[in-house]
Amino acid sequence: MNDRIYYSHEAEMRANRDRAMAVLIFMALGLGIGAVLALMFAPKSGEKTRSELASTLGEGIETGREATTKTIGRLEKDFADLRKKVEERLER
């Protein structure tokens, strides 16, 4: 499937993880758009539909915040590890 040549197993694993994350993000985005369109065209009153849409959107924003917080935490840890490795190599 992938003919790329990676210089390390870690680089290959990171690329695979990034690719999987992108697929999940686009899938979630597609599901969200589909849900919004389904609510907009549902045979309910406008006020009820808007209320449900606002509630769903609020939940989506909260989920996005949680995911962003986790990602930032992971990036901070990865950066700290990278900094430590660079400092170790500079000492040698």
Buried (B, 14 or more C-beta within 10 A) or exposed (E): EEEEEEEEEEEBEEEEEEEEEEEEEEEBEEEBEEBBEEBEEEEEEEEEBEEBBEEBEEEBEEEEEEBEEEEEEEEEEEEEEEEEEEEEEEEE
